[in-house]
Amino acid sequence: MSITALGYVVIEASDLQKWQDYSRNVLGAEASIKNGALELRIDNRAMRIRVEEGPADDLSALGWETRNEEEFKSVLKRLEEQGVEYQLSEEIAASRGVKAIARFTDPAGVQCELYWGATQRSEKPFVSPTGISGFVTGSQGMGHIVISVPDAPTYESFYSRLGFCVSDYIDMPFPGGVTVPVTFMHCNPRHHSLAFASVPSPKKIIHIMLQTKNMDDVGLVYDRVCKAGVPVFMSMGRHSNDHMVSFYMHTPSGFELEYGWGAREIDDDWVVERHDAISIWGHEMKLAPGAGTHE
């Protein structure tokens, strides 16, 4: 019994209006401001991304999902066994639309929200304002996140004890002969829900990823990004490990969002791999990390 998905992310952003316009007109998500926060829908869940107003322009919290109350309590027990303190909060659970929530801090200082019983809006099916055919969610959660951490081995060990498994590693080459090891971990059939690297970064979050059901949706969004002048961080390409076809753009908060299609999935025969390259083809870096902003 363990964490089963990345259910949602919470972002602190300095401009909710820019995020609302970006979410609707670029990402193709439903986005509405409620009680001082912007909530994004990409499927029939009530919320997958929550954007709260504040100066950080960075990750505020990760929402880790469990299947039911029994598994929720089982993960809490694992936290207790590791000496990790947590706080139950009915108020935060109500704001996230879940049955119960426990907040704890992981070894990288990331605020985590363990929960069960998310609100499903079956009576109000998701409809993309730009005609996106849909996103890959369900048992795979909302997508994935990549985080800057101070100690990658400690981080891997911590999440392994919460039920995550290593998918693979990339020794990622950068200009100047610098190589950065990146770890990718899964908790469901998605190739990775969590990835991390020990790299200096002004933000906790390196990028988040949304995966579409249709390749053309990625191309159509890429066209909209270029026409709207949204800064592109990495051009279209195909990753070496999960085989996703994607590109990376800057969000209104300055970190990257990967928009992709076609990732391979974890199965019972999965073998952990190691890679020397981030991509099979493409993914040319267009900007330095954090260099792009929305005007």
Order of alpha helices (4+ residues) and beta strands (2+ residues): beta-alpha-beta-beta-beta-beta-alpha-beta-alpha-beta-beta-beta-alpha-beta-beta-beta-beta-alpha-beta-beta-beta-beta-beta
